[in-house]
Amino acid sequence: MAQTELLAGNSREVVWAEYLGIYGLCVVIDHGLGLQSHYANMSQLDVQVGDMVTRGQIFGRSVTTSLAGGDHLHEFWQHFNIECYQ
């Protein structure tokens, strides 16, 4: 299905929503505690930096490129090391 609506995997703040080199149009959602979800190679962005999204909210649309076999999205999650003090 071309240009499928993309739904946020969890709630929190959009910290990136624009072109990002080889990732094309990209959205990054910061979920707190060092956890971020990244969605790349999108055809449309429906959010802006600073927006608060909720789980299941539409934040953009997927894309079809000439090198891929069909409509697709690149998604990955990243966790930053956080020092904890006792």
Rosetta constraint file for C-alpha pairs under 8 A:
AtomPair CA 1 CA 71 HARMONIC 6.56 0.50
AtomPair CA 2 CA 62 HARMONIC 7.22 0.50
AtomPair CA 2 CA 63 HARMONIC 6.84 0.50
AtomPair CA 2 CA 64 HARMONIC 6.83 0.50
AtomPair CA 2 CA 70 HARMONIC 7.80 0.50
AtomPair CA 2 CA 71 HARMONIC 5.47 0.50
AtomPair CA 3 CA 43 HARMONIC 7.02 0.50
AtomPair CA 3 CA 61 HARMONIC 5.11 0.50
AtomPair CA 3 CA 62 HARMONIC 4.68 0.50
AtomPair CA 3 CA 63 HARMONIC 5.50 0.50
AtomPair CA 3 CA 64 HARMONIC 7.50 0.50
AtomPair CA 3 CA 71 HARMONIC 6.88 0.50
AtomPair CA 4 CA 61 HARMONIC 5.29 0.50
AtomPair CA 4 CA 62 HARMONIC 5.29 0.50
AtomPair CA 4 CA 63 HARMONIC 7.87 0.50
AtomPair CA 4 CA 71 HARMONIC 7.80 0.50
AtomPair CA 5 CA 58 HARMONIC 6.18 0.50
AtomPair CA 5 CA 59 HARMONIC 7.65 0.50
AtomPair CA 5 CA 60 HARMONIC 6.05 0.50
AtomPair CA 5 CA 61 HARMONIC 4.68 0.50
AtomPair CA 5 CA 62 HARMONIC 6.76 0.50
AtomPair CA 6 CA 57 HARMONIC 7.98 0.50
AtomPair CA 6 CA 58 HARMONIC 5.39 0.50
AtomPair CA 6 CA 59 HARMONIC 5.93 0.50
AtomPair CA 6 CA 60 HARMONIC 5.35 0.50
AtomPair CA 6 CA 61 HARMONIC 5.34 0.50
AtomPair CA 6 CA 62 HARMONIC 6.72 0.50
AtomPair CA 7 CA 55 HARMONIC 7.31 0.50
AtomPair CA 7 CA 56 HARMONIC 4.79 0.50
AtomPair CA 7 CA 57 HARMONIC 5.14 0.50
AtomPair CA 7 CA 58 HARMONIC 4.54 0.50
AtomPair CA 7 CA 59 HARMONIC 6.14 0.50
AtomPair CA 7 CA 60 HARMONIC 7.71 0.50
AtomPair CA 8 CA 53 HARMONIC 7.19 0.50
AtomPair CA 8 CA 54 HARMONIC 6.81 0.50
AtomPair CA 8 CA 55 HARMONIC 5.16 0.50
AtomPair CA 8 CA 56 HARMONIC 4.99 0.50
AtomPair CA 8 CA 57 HARMONIC 5.45 0.50
AtomPair CA 8 CA 58 HARMONIC 6.50 0.50
AtomPair CA 8 CA 59 HARMONIC 6.66 0.50
AtomPair CA 9 CA 55 HARMONIC 5.50 0.50
AtomPair CA 9 CA 56 HARMONIC 6.34 0.50
AtomPair CA 10 CA 31 HARMONIC 7.34 0.50
AtomPair CA 10 CA 54 HARMONIC 6.31 0.50
AtomPair CA 10 CA 55 HARMONIC 4.15 0.50
AtomPair CA 10 CA 56 HARMONIC 7.12 0.50
AtomPair CA 11 CA 31 HARMONIC 6.54 0.50
AtomPair CA 11 CA 52 HARMONIC 7.43 0.50
AtomPair CA 11 CA 53 HARMONIC 5.39 0.50
AtomPair CA 11 CA 54 HARMONIC 4.08 0.50
AtomPair CA 11 CA 55 HARMONIC 4.70 0.50
AtomPair CA 12 CA 29 HARMONIC 6.53 0.50
AtomPair CA 12 CA 30 HARMONIC 6.09 0.50
AtomPair CA 12 CA 31 HARMONIC 5.05 0.50
AtomPair CA 12 CA 32 HARMONIC 7.54 0.50
AtomPair CA 12 CA 52 HARMONIC 5.40 0.50
AtomPair CA 12 CA 53 HARMONIC 5.44 0.50
AtomPair CA 12 CA 54 HARMONIC 6.44 0.50
AtomPair CA 13 CA 29 HARMONIC 5.55 0.50
AtomPair CA 13 CA 30 HARMONIC 5.44 0.50
AtomPair CA 13 CA 31 HARMONIC 6.79 0.50
AtomPair CA 13 CA 49 HARMONIC 7.78 0.50
AtomPair CA 13 CA 50 HARMONIC 6.04 0.50
AtomPair CA 13 CA 51 HARMONIC 5.78 0.50
AtomPair CA 13 CA 52 HARMONIC 4.46 0.50
AtomPair CA 13 CA 53 HARMONIC 6.17 0.50
AtomPair CA 14 CA 27 HARMONIC 7.12 0.50
AtomPair CA 14 CA 28 HARMONIC 5.88 0.50
AtomPair CA 14 CA 29 HARMONIC 4.42 0.50
AtomPair CA 14 CA 30 HARMONIC 6.25 0.50
AtomPair CA 14 CA 47 HARMONIC 7.48 0.50
AtomPair CA 14 CA 48 HARMONIC 6.75 0.50
AtomPair CA 14 CA 49 HARMONIC 5.07 0.50
AtomPair CA 14 CA 50 HARMONIC 5.41 0.50
AtomPair CA 14 CA 51 HARMONIC 5.43 0.50
AtomPair CA 14 CA 52 HARMONIC 6.26 0.50
AtomPair CA 14 CA 53 HARMONIC 7.14 0.50
AtomPair CA 15 CA 27 HARMONIC 7.67 0.50
AtomPair CA 15 CA 28 HARMONIC 5.66 0.50
AtomPair CA 15 CA 29 HARMONIC 5.79 0.50
AtomPair CA 15 CA 30 HARMONIC 6.33 0.50
AtomPair CA 15 CA 49 HARMONIC 5.06 0.50
AtomPair CA 15 CA 50 HARMONIC 6.23 0.50
AtomPair CA 16 CA 26 HARMONIC 7.15 0.50
AtomPair CA 16 CA 27 HARMONIC 5.29 0.50
AtomPair CA 16 CA 28 HARMONIC 4.90 0.50
AtomPair CA 16 CA 29 HARMONIC 7.19 0.50
AtomPair CA 16 CA 48 HARMONIC 7.45 0.50
AtomPair CA 16 CA 49 HARMONIC 5.47 0.50
AtomPair CA 17 CA 25 HARMONIC 7.35 0.50
AtomPair CA 17 CA 26 HARMONIC 5.69 0.50
AtomPair CA 17 CA 27 HARMONIC 4.49 0.50
AtomPair CA 17 CA 28 HARMONIC 6.66 0.50
AtomPair CA 17 CA 45 HARMONIC 7.00 0.50
AtomPair CA 17 CA 47 HARMONIC 6.79 0.50
AtomPair CA 17 CA 48 HARMONIC 5.55 0.50
AtomPair CA 17 CA 49 HARMONIC 5.78 0.50
AtomPair CA 18 CA 25 HARMONIC 5.35 0.50
AtomPair CA 18 CA 26 HARMONIC 5.58 0.50
AtomPair CA 18 CA 27 HARMONIC 6.83 0.50
AtomPair CA 18 CA 45 HARMONIC 7.68 0.50
AtomPair CA 19 CA 23 HARMONIC 7.38 0.50
AtomPair CA 19 CA 24 HARMONIC 5.10 0.50
AtomPair CA 19 CA 25 HARMONIC 4.24 0.50
AtomPair CA 19 CA 26 HARMONIC 5.90 0.50
AtomPair CA 20 CA 24 HARMONIC 5.30 0.50
AtomPair CA 20 CA 25 HARMONIC 6.19 0.50
AtomPair CA 20 CA 26 HARMONIC 6.18 0.50
AtomPair CA 23 CA 40 HARMONIC 5.19 0.50
AtomPair CA 23 CA 41 HARMONIC 5.28 0.50
AtomPair CA 24 CA 40 HARMONIC 6.41 0.50
AtomPair CA 24 CA 41 HARMONIC 4.81 0.50
AtomPair CA 24 CA 42 HARMONIC 6.84 0.50
AtomPair CA 25 CA 40 HARMONIC 6.07 0.50
AtomPair CA 25 CA 41 HARMONIC 5.35 0.50
AtomPair CA 25 CA 42 HARMONIC 5.11 0.50
AtomPair CA 25 CA 43 HARMONIC 6.79 0.50
AtomPair CA 25 CA 44 HARMONIC 7.41 0.50
AtomPair CA 25 CA 45 HARMONIC 7.40 0.50
AtomPair CA 26 CA 38 HARMONIC 7.22 0.50
AtomPair CA 26 CA 39 HARMONIC 5.60 0.50
AtomPair CA 26 CA 40 HARMONIC 4.37 0.50
AtomPair CA 26 CA 41 HARMONIC 6.22 0.50
AtomPair CA 26 CA 42 HARMONIC 6.33 0.50
AtomPair CA 26 CA 45 HARMONIC 7.89 0.50
AtomPair CA 27 CA 38 HARMONIC 5.94 0.50
AtomPair CA 27 CA 39 HARMONIC 5.23 0.50
AtomPair CA 27 CA 40 HARMONIC 6.58 0.50
AtomPair CA 27 CA 45 HARMONIC 7.61 0.50
AtomPair CA 28 CA 36 HARMONIC 6.63 0.50
AtomPair CA 28 CA 37 HARMONIC 5.67 0.50
AtomPair CA 28 CA 38 HARMONIC 4.53 0.50
AtomPair CA 28 CA 39 HARMONIC 6.38 0.50
AtomPair CA 29 CA 36 HARMONIC 5.53 0.50
AtomPair CA 29 CA 37 HARMONIC 5.29 0.50
AtomPair CA 29 CA 38 HARMONIC 6.62 0.50
AtomPair CA 30 CA 34 HARMONIC 7.57 0.50
AtomPair CA 30 CA 35 HARMONIC 6.18 0.50
AtomPair CA 30 CA 36 HARMONIC 4.45 0.50
AtomPair CA 30 CA 37 HARMONIC 6.69 0.50
AtomPair CA 31 CA 35 HARMONIC 5.43 0.50
AtomPair CA 31 CA 36 HARMONIC 5.66 0.50
AtomPair CA 31 CA 37 HARMONIC 7.64 0.50
AtomPair CA 32 CA 36 HARMONIC 7.50 0.50
AtomPair CA 33 CA 82 HARMONIC 7.81 0.50
AtomPair CA 34 CA 78 HARMONIC 7.93 0.50
AtomPair CA 34 CA 79 HARMONIC 5.27 0.50
AtomPair CA 34 CA 80 HARMONIC 4.87 0.50
AtomPair CA 34 CA 81 HARMONIC 6.99 0.50
AtomPair CA 34 CA 82 HARMONIC 6.91 0.50
AtomPair CA 35 CA 77 HARMONIC 7.16 0.50
AtomPair CA 35 CA 78 HARMONIC 5.79 0.50
AtomPair CA 35 CA 79 HARMONIC 4.52 0.50
AtomPair CA 35 CA 80 HARMONIC 6.63 0.50
AtomPair CA 36 CA 77 HARMONIC 5.69 0.50
AtomPair CA 36 CA 78 HARMONIC 5.21 0.50
AtomPair CA 36 CA 79 HARMONIC 6.38 0.50
AtomPair CA 37 CA 75 HARMONIC 7.26 0.50
AtomPair CA 37 CA 76 HARMONIC 5.93 0.50
AtomPair CA 37 CA 77 HARMONIC 4.39 0.50
AtomPair CA 37 CA 78 HARMONIC 6.33 0.50
AtomPair CA 38 CA 74 HARMONIC 7.94 0.50
AtomPair CA 38 CA 75 HARMONIC 5.56 0.50
AtomPair CA 38 CA 76 HARMONIC 5.28 0.50
AtomPair CA 38 CA 77 HARMONIC 6.02 0.50
AtomPair CA 38 CA 78 HARMONIC 7.72 0.50
AtomPair CA 39 CA 73 HARMONIC 6.88 0.50
AtomPair CA 39 CA 74 HARMONIC 5.71 0.50
AtomPair CA 39 CA 75 HARMONIC 4.61 0.50
AtomPair CA 39 CA 76 HARMONIC 6.81 0.50
AtomPair CA 40 CA 73 HARMONIC 6.23 0.50
AtomPair CA 40 CA 74 HARMONIC 5.00 0.50
AtomPair CA 40 CA 75 HARMONIC 6.39 0.50
AtomPair CA 41 CA 62 HARMONIC 7.21 0.50
AtomPair CA 41 CA 63 HARMONIC 6.62 0.50
AtomPair CA 41 CA 73 HARMONIC 6.05 0.50
AtomPair CA 41 CA 74 HARMONIC 6.39 0.50
AtomPair CA 42 CA 60 HARMONIC 7.10 0.50
AtomPair CA 42 CA 61 HARMONIC 5.87 0.50
AtomPair CA 42 CA 62 HARMONIC 4.75 0.50
AtomPair CA 42 CA 63 HARMONIC 5.25 0.50
AtomPair CA 42 CA 73 HARMONIC 6.66 0.50
AtomPair CA 43 CA 60 HARMONIC 7.51 0.50
AtomPair CA 43 CA 61 HARMONIC 5.61 0.50
AtomPair CA 43 CA 62 HARMONIC 5.50 0.50
AtomPair CA 43 CA 63 HARMONIC 4.81 0.50
AtomPair CA 44 CA 60 HARMONIC 5.14 0.50
AtomPair CA 44 CA 61 HARMONIC 5.09 0.50
AtomPair CA 44 CA 62 HARMONIC 7.26 0.50
AtomPair CA 45 CA 59 HARMONIC 6.27 0.50
AtomPair CA 45 CA 60 HARMONIC 4.38 0.50
AtomPair CA 45 CA 61 HARMONIC 6.82 0.50
AtomPair CA 46 CA 58 HARMONIC 7.32 0.50
AtomPair CA 46 CA 59 HARMONIC 4.81 0.50
AtomPair CA 46 CA 60 HARMONIC 4.80 0.50
AtomPair CA 47 CA 51 HARMONIC 6.39 0.50
AtomPair CA 47 CA 59 HARMONIC 5.59 0.50
AtomPair CA 47 CA 60 HARMONIC 7.28 0.50
AtomPair CA 53 CA 57 HARMONIC 6.32 0.50
AtomPair CA 53 CA 59 HARMONIC 7.86 0.50
AtomPair CA 62 CA 71 HARMONIC 6.46 0.50
AtomPair CA 62 CA 72 HARMONIC 5.87 0.50
AtomPair CA 62 CA 73 HARMONIC 5.69 0.50
AtomPair CA 63 CA 71 HARMONIC 5.34 0.50
AtomPair CA 63 CA 72 HARMONIC 5.88 0.50
AtomPair CA 63 CA 73 HARMONIC 6.98 0.50
AtomPair CA 64 CA 68 HARMONIC 6.79 0.50
AtomPair CA 64 CA 69 HARMONIC 7.98 0.50
AtomPair CA 64 CA 70 HARMONIC 5.54 0.50
AtomPair CA 64 CA 71 HARMONIC 4.36 0.50
AtomPair CA 64 CA 72 HARMONIC 6.38 0.50
AtomPair CA 65 CA 70 HARMONIC 7.35 0.50
AtomPair CA 65 CA 71 HARMONIC 7.54 0.50
AtomPair CA 68 CA 72 HARMONIC 7.79 0.50
